[in-house]
């Protein structure tokens, strides 16, 4: 009876561990998802996916592939603004 109880607990722990490991590998954070959406909405990406492999398109994709700037609109910094 004791061996059966221990085997049952071990089986349960293995199942829980497998479930935790699987969900950890499948989970995609929202930042990654938003970066992917921002990248796929650029003209360079659409042009590349439609077959344009020109050096200018590849260069534009390379220089616009900074993940920190995807989906970010740059706004000129107002030097002094209104005092």
PyMOL commands that place a pseudoatom at each C-alpha (Angstrom):
pseudoatom trace, name=CA, resn=UNK, resi=1, chain=A, elem=C, hetatm=0, pos=[0.000, 0.000, 0.000]
pseudoatom trace, name=CA, resn=UNK, resi=2, chain=A, elem=C, hetatm=0, pos=[2.819, 2.391, 0.873]
pseudoatom trace, name=CA, resn=UNK, resi=3, chain=A, elem=C, hetatm=0, pos=[4.672, 1.651, -2.377]
pseudoatom trace, name=CA, resn=UNK, resi=4, chain=A, elem=C, hetatm=0, pos=[1.505, 2.325, -4.351]
pseudoatom trace, name=CA, resn=UNK, resi=5, chain=A, elem=C, hetatm=0, pos=[1.036, 5.685, -2.610]
pseudoatom trace, name=CA, resn=UNK, resi=6, chain=A, elem=C, hetatm=0, pos=[4.648, 6.708, -3.290]
pseudoatom trace, name=CA, resn=UNK, resi=7, chain=A, elem=C, hetatm=0, pos=[4.390, 5.654, -6.935]
pseudoatom trace, name=CA, resn=UNK, resi=8, chain=A, elem=C, hetatm=0, pos=[1.194, 7.660, -7.277]
pseudoatom trace, name=CA, resn=UNK, resi=9, chain=A, elem=C, hetatm=0, pos=[2.867, 10.777, -5.819]
pseudoatom trace, name=CA, resn=UNK, resi=10, chain=A, elem=C, hetatm=0, pos=[5.907, 10.396, -8.059]
pseudoatom trace, name=CA, resn=UNK, resi=11, chain=A, elem=C, hetatm=0, pos=[3.678, 10.006, -11.101]
pseudoatom trace, name=CA, resn=UNK, resi=12, chain=A, elem=C, hetatm=0, pos=[1.734, 13.109, -10.106]
pseudoatom trace, name=CA, resn=UNK, resi=13, chain=A, elem=C, hetatm=0, pos=[4.925, 15.134, -9.607]
pseudoatom trace, name=CA, resn=UNK, resi=14, chain=A, elem=C, hetatm=0, pos=[6.272, 14.034, -12.988]
pseudoatom trace, name=CA, resn=UNK, resi=15, chain=A, elem=C, hetatm=0, pos=[2.999, 15.013, -14.662]
pseudoatom trace, name=CA, resn=UNK, resi=16, chain=A, elem=C, hetatm=0, pos=[2.990, 18.432, -12.962]
pseudoatom trace, name=CA, resn=UNK, resi=17, chain=A, elem=C, hetatm=0, pos=[6.656, 18.981, -13.842]
pseudoatom trace, name=CA, resn=UNK, resi=18, chain=A, elem=C, hetatm=0, pos=[6.015, 18.099, -17.471]
pseudoatom trace, name=CA, resn=UNK, resi=19, chain=A, elem=C, hetatm=0, pos=[3.047, 20.453, -17.596]
pseudoatom trace, name=CA, resn=UNK, resi=20, chain=A, elem=C, hetatm=0, pos=[5.062, 23.314, -16.082]
pseudoatom trace, name=CA, resn=UNK, resi=21, chain=A, elem=C, hetatm=0, pos=[7.942, 22.738, -18.500]
pseudoatom trace, name=CA, resn=UNK, resi=22, chain=A, elem=C, hetatm=0, pos=[5.610, 22.600, -21.501]
pseudoatom trace, name=CA, resn=UNK, resi=23, chain=A, elem=C, hetatm=0, pos=[3.756, 25.789, -20.642]
pseudoatom trace, name=CA, resn=UNK, resi=24, chain=A, elem=C, hetatm=0, pos=[7.018, 27.596, -19.971]
pseudoatom trace, name=CA, resn=UNK, resi=25, chain=A, elem=C, hetatm=0, pos=[8.264, 26.762, -23.451]
pseudoatom trace, name=CA, resn=UNK, resi=26, chain=A, elem=C, hetatm=0, pos=[4.993, 27.638, -25.172]
pseudoatom trace, name=CA, resn=UNK, resi=27, chain=A, elem=C, hetatm=0, pos=[4.391, 30.955, -23.416]
pseudoatom trace, name=CA, resn=UNK, resi=28, chain=A, elem=C, hetatm=0, pos=[5.147, 34.030, -25.529]
pseudoatom trace, name=CA, resn=UNK, resi=29, chain=A, elem=C, hetatm=0, pos=[5.277, 37.339, -23.761]
pseudoatom trace, name=CA, resn=UNK, resi=30, chain=A, elem=C, hetatm=0, pos=[3.149, 40.197, -25.019]
pseudoatom trace, name=CA, resn=UNK, resi=31, chain=A, elem=C, hetatm=0, pos=[6.221, 42.295, -25.833]
pseudoatom trace, name=CA, resn=UNK, resi=32, chain=A, elem=C, hetatm=0, pos=[7.481, 39.634, -28.234]
pseudoatom trace, name=CA, resn=UNK, resi=33, chain=A, elem=C, hetatm=0, pos=[4.065, 39.398, -29.851]
pseudoatom trace, name=CA, resn=UNK, resi=34, chain=A, elem=C, hetatm=0, pos=[3.795, 43.189, -30.257]
pseudoatom trace, name=CA, resn=UNK, resi=35, chain=A, elem=C, hetatm=0, pos=[7.304, 43.402, -31.709]
pseudoatom trace, name=CA, resn=UNK, resi=36, chain=A, elem=C, hetatm=0, pos=[6.371, 40.735, -34.253]
pseudoatom trace, name=CA, resn=UNK, resi=37, chain=A, elem=C, hetatm=0, pos=[3.206, 42.595, -35.189]
pseudoatom trace, name=CA, resn=UNK, resi=38, chain=A, elem=C, hetatm=0, pos=[5.115, 45.858, -35.538]
pseudoatom trace, name=CA, resn=UNK, resi=39, chain=A, elem=C, hetatm=0, pos=[7.761, 44.226, -37.715]
pseudoatom trace, name=CA, resn=UNK, resi=40, chain=A, elem=C, hetatm=0, pos=[5.238, 42.524, -39.981]
pseudoatom trace, name=CA, resn=UNK, resi=41, chain=A, elem=C, hetatm=0, pos=[3.455, 45.823, -40.564]
pseudoatom trace, name=CA, resn=UNK, resi=42, chain=A, elem=C, hetatm=0, pos=[6.516, 47.526, -42.092]
pseudoatom trace, name=CA, resn=UNK, resi=43, chain=A, elem=C, hetatm=0, pos=[6.800, 48.041, -45.835]
pseudoatom trace, name=CA, resn=UNK, resi=44, chain=A, elem=C, hetatm=0, pos=[10.193, 46.309, -45.873]
pseudoatom trace, name=CA, resn=UNK, resi=45, chain=A, elem=C, hetatm=0, pos=[8.774, 43.107, -44.431]
pseudoatom trace, name=CA, resn=UNK, resi=46, chain=A, elem=C, hetatm=0, pos=[5.788, 43.080, -46.782]
pseudoatom trace, name=CA, resn=UNK, resi=47, chain=A, elem=C, hetatm=0, pos=[8.037, 43.764, -49.761]
pseudoatom trace, name=CA, resn=UNK, resi=48, chain=A, elem=C, hetatm=0, pos=[10.430, 40.996, -48.729]
pseudoatom trace, name=CA, resn=UNK, resi=49, chain=A, elem=C, hetatm=0, pos=[7.588, 38.508, -48.260]
pseudoatom trace, name=CA, resn=UNK, resi=50, chain=A, elem=C, hetatm=0, pos=[6.288, 39.357, -51.732]
pseudoatom trace, name=CA, resn=UNK, resi=51, chain=A, elem=C, hetatm=0, pos=[9.638, 38.370, -53.245]
pseudoatom trace, name=CA, resn=UNK, resi=52, chain=A, elem=C, hetatm=0, pos=[11.646, 41.597, -53.376]
pseudoatom trace, name=CA, resn=UNK, resi=53, chain=A, elem=C, hetatm=0, pos=[15.201, 40.578, -52.451]
pseudoatom trace, name=CA, resn=UNK, resi=54, chain=A, elem=C, hetatm=0, pos=[16.901, 43.752, -53.610]
pseudoatom trace, name=CA, resn=UNK, resi=55, chain=A, elem=C, hetatm=0, pos=[19.868, 45.057, -51.618]
pseudoatom trace, name=CA, resn=UNK, resi=56, chain=A, elem=C, hetatm=0, pos=[17.974, 48.232, -50.699]
pseudoatom trace, name=CA, resn=UNK, resi=57, chain=A, elem=C, hetatm=0, pos=[15.109, 46.249, -49.153]
pseudoatom trace, name=CA, resn=UNK, resi=58, chain=A, elem=C, hetatm=0, pos=[17.489, 43.962, -47.278]
pseudoatom trace, name=CA, resn=UNK, resi=59, chain=A, elem=C, hetatm=0, pos=[19.462, 46.960, -46.037]
pseudoatom trace, name=CA, resn=UNK, resi=60, chain=A, elem=C, hetatm=0, pos=[16.265, 48.696, -44.909]
pseudoatom trace, name=CA, resn=UNK, resi=61, chain=A, elem=C, hetatm=0, pos=[15.160, 45.562, -43.060]
pseudoatom trace, name=CA, resn=UNK, resi=62, chain=A, elem=C, hetatm=0, pos=[18.554, 45.289, -41.388]
pseudoatom trace, name=CA, resn=UNK, resi=63, chain=A, elem=C, hetatm=0, pos=[18.660, 48.880, -40.206]
pseudoatom trace, name=CA, resn=UNK, resi=64, chain=A, elem=C, hetatm=0, pos=[15.035, 48.913, -39.039]
pseudoatom trace, name=CA, resn=UNK, resi=65, chain=A, elem=C, hetatm=0, pos=[15.276, 45.611, -37.152]
pseudoatom trace, name=CA, resn=UNK, resi=66, chain=A, elem=C, hetatm=0, pos=[16.158, 47.091, -33.777]
pseudoatom trace, name=CA, resn=UNK, resi=67, chain=A, elem=C, hetatm=0, pos=[13.600, 45.459, -31.477]
pseudoatom trace, name=CA, resn=UNK, resi=68, chain=A, elem=C, hetatm=0, pos=[13.651, 48.432, -29.131]
pseudoatom trace, name=CA, resn=UNK, resi=69, chain=A, elem=C, hetatm=0, pos=[12.406, 50.760, -31.881]
pseudoatom trace, name=CA, resn=UNK, resi=70, chain=A, elem=C, hetatm=0, pos=[9.750, 48.547, -33.463]
pseudoatom trace, name=CA, resn=UNK, resi=71, chain=A, elem=C, hetatm=0, pos=[6.341, 50.111, -33.117]
pseudoatom trace, name=CA, resn=UNK, resi=72, chain=A, elem=C, hetatm=0, pos=[7.847, 53.243, -31.622]
pseudoatom trace, name=CA, resn=UNK, resi=73, chain=A, elem=C, hetatm=0, pos=[7.227, 56.578, -33.291]
pseudoatom trace, name=CA, resn=UNK, resi=74, chain=A, elem=C, hetatm=0, pos=[10.116, 58.911, -32.844]
pseudoatom trace, name=CA, resn=UNK, resi=75, chain=A, elem=C, hetatm=0, pos=[9.093, 62.419, -31.834]
pseudoatom trace, name=CA, resn=UNK, resi=76, chain=A, elem=C, hetatm=0, pos=[11.482, 65.310, -32.001]
pseudoatom trace, name=CA, resn=UNK, resi=77, chain=A, elem=C, hetatm=0, pos=[12.527, 66.420, -28.553]
pseudoatom trace, name=CA, resn=UNK, resi=78, chain=A, elem=C, hetatm=0, pos=[11.358, 69.979, -27.872]
pseudoatom trace, name=CA, resn=UNK, resi=79, chain=A, elem=C, hetatm=0, pos=[14.507, 71.759, -26.746]
pseudoatom trace, name=CA, resn=UNK, resi=80, chain=A, elem=C, hetatm=0, pos=[12.870, 74.171, -24.349]
pseudoatom trace, name=CA, resn=UNK, resi=81, chain=A, elem=C, hetatm=0, pos=[9.149, 73.892, -24.927]
pseudoatom trace, name=CA, resn=UNK, resi=82, chain=A, elem=C, hetatm=0, pos=[6.938, 76.470, -23.285]
pseudoatom trace, name=CA, resn=UNK, resi=83, chain=A, elem=C, hetatm=0, pos=[8.396, 78.021, -20.157]
for i in range(1, 83): cmd.bond("trace and resi %d" % i, "trace and resi %d" % (i + 1))
show_as sticks, trace
zoom trace
